[in-house]
Amino acid sequence: MAEIRSREQEPVPGITYSEIHIPDESILGTGTFITVLEEGAFGKKNPIISSVMNEPVFVLILSLNIAIASATAMIGKSQNTPPLDRKVFNIPKNIDSTGVLSFEVSFKDWDIIGIDLNGKKLANAE
């Protein structure tokens, strides 16, 4: 089947772009979601919410909160129903919040399997 790849420039203040990649359109619950923050945005805006939606078949929300040093990812099929999976990850307290930050959420079979920050895996908080 065909892949899905969609990139949105400046979807909300503080985000340079977000991009969803699903390798096989017949398996919507498997892929990656990248959010790249504007330089210095993490220190100015809190929390930052990045999302991709195609209801009623897919929704992924990433909430980034530097005040409590956490990244929360939720995946499901609709905003009006409980998520199929939700995981919280620790953002290192010593990150340089003044630079460009890239968060990549990986998911497989409707489960959040991890978040990378600038290519490094974040530790699970739960």
C-alpha beads as a LAMMPS data file, in Angstrom:
LAMMPS data file: protein, C-alpha beads

126 atoms
125 bonds

1 atom types
1 bond types

-500.0 500.0 xlo xhi
-500.0 500.0 ylo yhi
-500.0 500.0 zlo zhi

Masses

1 110.0

Atoms # bond

1 1 1 0.000 0.000 0.000
2 1 1 0.952 3.644 -0.321
3 1 1 2.687 5.608 2.389
4 1 1 1.296 8.711 4.037
5 1 1 3.589 11.679 4.555
6 1 1 2.260 15.105 5.408
7 1 1 4.167 18.160 6.609
8 1 1 2.613 21.311 8.024
9 1 1 4.634 24.525 8.233
10 1 1 4.096 26.660 11.347
11 1 1 0.924 24.875 12.519
12 1 1 0.877 26.869 15.780
13 1 1 3.118 29.535 17.363
14 1 1 6.422 28.055 18.519
15 1 1 6.494 25.170 16.029
16 1 1 8.536 25.419 12.819
17 1 1 6.874 22.340 11.345
18 1 1 5.261 19.027 12.163
19 1 1 5.328 15.942 9.965
20 1 1 3.494 12.629 10.074
21 1 1 4.884 9.573 8.316
22 1 1 2.913 6.343 8.068
23 1 1 4.755 3.784 5.878
24 1 1 1.601 1.847 4.934
25 1 1 -1.806 3.542 4.700
26 1 1 -3.512 0.257 5.589
27 1 1 -1.746 0.289 9.004
28 1 1 -2.581 3.754 10.366
29 1 1 -1.413 2.937 13.889
30 1 1 2.267 2.576 12.890
31 1 1 4.655 5.397 11.995
32 1 1 6.371 8.536 13.267
33 1 1 5.333 12.083 14.107
34 1 1 7.997 14.803 14.158
35 1 1 7.617 18.213 15.768
36 1 1 10.395 20.788 15.355
37 1 1 10.243 23.790 17.661
38 1 1 11.324 27.274 16.668
39 1 1 14.635 28.371 18.144
40 1 1 14.047 29.392 21.758
41 1 1 10.326 28.533 21.703
42 1 1 10.579 26.057 24.562
43 1 1 11.647 28.752 26.972
44 1 1 8.908 31.175 25.843
45 1 1 5.774 29.099 25.396
46 1 1 4.609 26.497 27.854
47 1 1 3.119 24.043 27.271
48 1 1 3.465 23.484 23.530
49 1 1 0.861 21.239 21.916
50 1 1 1.486 19.606 18.546
51 1 1 -1.109 17.388 16.906
52 1 1 -2.151 15.623 13.756
53 1 1 -5.770 14.621 13.174
54 1 1 -7.836 12.835 10.588
55 1 1 -10.942 12.012 12.588
56 1 1 -12.561 9.574 13.017
57 1 1 -9.642 7.369 11.987
58 1 1 -6.515 8.924 13.540
59 1 1 -5.401 11.471 16.135
60 1 1 -1.992 11.952 17.758
61 1 1 -1.291 14.687 20.301
62 1 1 2.122 15.620 21.708
63 1 1 2.203 17.905 24.753
64 1 1 5.582 19.384 25.701
65 1 1 5.957 21.017 29.109
66 1 1 9.380 22.323 30.141
67 1 1 8.063 23.468 33.551
68 1 1 7.555 19.851 34.621
69 1 1 10.159 18.434 32.209
70 1 1 7.743 16.101 30.446
71 1 1 6.580 15.078 26.989
72 1 1 3.209 13.338 26.797
73 1 1 2.073 11.516 23.663
74 1 1 -1.435 10.201 23.076
75 1 1 -2.723 8.240 20.099
76 1 1 -6.254 7.238 19.200
77 1 1 -9.008 7.483 16.661
78 1 1 -11.027 10.431 17.948
79 1 1 -10.665 13.322 20.378
80 1 1 -14.031 12.377 21.863
81 1 1 -12.905 8.930 23.041
82 1 1 -10.156 7.805 25.407
83 1 1 -6.752 7.404 23.733
84 1 1 -5.706 3.926 22.680
85 1 1 -2.317 4.651 24.267
86 1 1 -0.787 7.447 26.351
87 1 1 2.779 7.670 27.577
88 1 1 4.797 10.284 29.454
89 1 1 8.532 10.757 28.952
90 1 1 11.086 12.803 30.893
91 1 1 12.707 15.770 29.184
92 1 1 16.251 16.201 30.553
93 1 1 16.433 19.166 32.899
94 1 1 19.761 20.273 31.414
95 1 1 18.598 20.674 27.785
96 1 1 19.437 23.893 25.992
97 1 1 15.930 25.286 25.617
98 1 1 17.245 28.241 23.584
99 1 1 18.100 26.103 20.546
100 1 1 16.078 24.243 17.947
101 1 1 14.509 21.094 19.395
102 1 1 13.156 18.174 17.382
103 1 1 10.806 15.634 18.981
104 1 1 10.042 12.381 17.149
105 1 1 7.226 10.186 18.419
106 1 1 7.363 6.554 17.242
107 1 1 4.239 4.412 17.357
108 1 1 3.424 0.855 16.354
109 1 1 0.078 -0.940 16.352
110 1 1 -1.550 2.036 18.142
111 1 1 1.064 1.972 20.952
112 1 1 3.488 4.820 21.633
113 1 1 6.894 3.141 21.610
114 1 1 9.133 6.131 22.258
115 1 1 10.069 9.764 21.851
116 1 1 13.451 10.969 20.639
117 1 1 14.703 14.487 21.370
118 1 1 17.256 15.609 18.790
119 1 1 17.931 11.933 18.013
120 1 1 18.298 10.741 21.631
121 1 1 15.680 8.550 23.314
122 1 1 13.805 10.080 26.221
123 1 1 13.326 7.966 29.342
124 1 1 9.817 6.782 30.132
125 1 1 8.396 8.627 33.160
126 1 1 5.817 6.014 34.101

Bonds

1 1 1 2
2 1 2 3
3 1 3 4
4 1 4 5
5 1 5 6
6 1 6 7
7 1 7 8
8 1 8 9
9 1 9 10
10 1 10 11
11 1 11 12
12 1 12 13
13 1 13 14
14 1 14 15
15 1 15 16
16 1 16 17
17 1 17 18
18 1 18 19
19 1 19 20
20 1 20 21
21 1 21 22
22 1 22 23
23 1 23 24
24 1 24 25
25 1 25 26
26 1 26 27
27 1 27 28
28 1 28 29
29 1 29 30
30 1 30 31
31 1 31 32
32 1 32 33
33 1 33 34
34 1 34 35
35 1 35 36
36 1 36 37
37 1 37 38
38 1 38 39
39 1 39 40
40 1 40 41
41 1 41 42
42 1 42 43
43 1 43 44
44 1 44 45
45 1 45 46
46 1 46 47
47 1 47 48
48 1 48 49
49 1 49 50
50 1 50 51
51 1 51 52
52 1 52 53
53 1 53 54
54 1 54 55
55 1 55 56
56 1 56 57
57 1 57 58
58 1 58 59
59 1 59 60
60 1 60 61
61 1 61 62
62 1 62 63
63 1 63 64
64 1 64 65
65 1 65 66
66 1 66 67
67 1 67 68
68 1 68 69
69 1 69 70
70 1 70 71
71 1 71 72
72 1 72 73
73 1 73 74
74 1 74 75
75 1 75 76
76 1 76 77
77 1 77 78
78 1 78 79
79 1 79 80
80 1 80 81
81 1 81 82
82 1 82 83
83 1 83 84
84 1 84 85
85 1 85 86
86 1 86 87
87 1 87 88
88 1 88 89
89 1 89 90
90 1 90 91
91 1 91 92
92 1 92 93
93 1 93 94
94 1 94 95
95 1 95 96
96 1 96 97
97 1 97 98
98 1 98 99
99 1 99 100
100 1 100 101
101 1 101 102
102 1 102 103
103 1 103 104
104 1 104 105
105 1 105 106
106 1 106 107
107 1 107 108
108 1 108 109
109 1 109 110
110 1 110 111
111 1 111 112
112 1 112 113
113 1 113 114
114 1 114 115
115 1 115 116
116 1 116 117
117 1 117 118
118 1 118 119
119 1 119 120
120 1 120 121
121 1 121 122
122 1 122 123
123 1 123 124
124 1 124 125
125 1 125 126
